[in-house]
Amino acid sequence: QVQLVESGGGLVQTGGSLRLSCAASIRAFSRYSMAWFRQAPGQGREFVAAISRGGGTTYYADSVKGRFTISRDNDKKSVSLQMDSLKPEDTAVYYCAAKSTISSYTPRQLDEYSDWGQGTQVTVSS
């Protein structure tokens, strides 16, 4: 059974920073690709960032590239999202997602992920 718990959301001004964390209750965490998605009010859930099982490969949505950084600690079974230079359009509920993978492939599509956290709200004021 996989459980994911996000934390670190909140209210921040434009240009500010936040760091989201996701604690995973996964027996073989190092076999899971991890990702962050977000969902703004009235919109669908969209990809933000993903990281490979070992952490050596990362992927980002164009909208956050250069501002967000995804990382993971396999010993602590956690994944983080450092968000800098935040913009009002980054306002959304952010979700942590996990997918067991048997190769170096790192999923980036919504329907490829089977396990999700409950989400954490990020609000960026202008």
C-alpha positions, 0 to 999 in steps of 0.5 A: 500500500502506497501513501503519499503525504504532501506538506509545505504549501502556503501563501506567498507573494510574487517572486517568493519561494516555497519548498514542497515535500512529499513523504512516501510510505513505500516499501521499495521507494527507490523503484518508484518514479516520482512526480509533481502535478498541479491543478488550478481552480476550474482547470485540469491537473497538469504535469509540473516535474518528475524525477527518475528512480535514482534521481539522476534524471529530471523533467520539467514543464516548460512553464516552470523550467528554470524556476522549480527544482525537483529532488529526492532522498531515497534513504528518507523516502521523500521527494521535494519541489523547490519553487522559486520566482513564484508567479500568480499563475503558479497558484494551484493545489500541488499533488505528489505522485508515484509510479513503480517502474522497472526501467529508467523510463520516467512517466510524465503523463497524468494517467501513467501515475497510479498513486497520489497524495491528497494535495497541498495548496499553493497561493501566490499573491500579486 
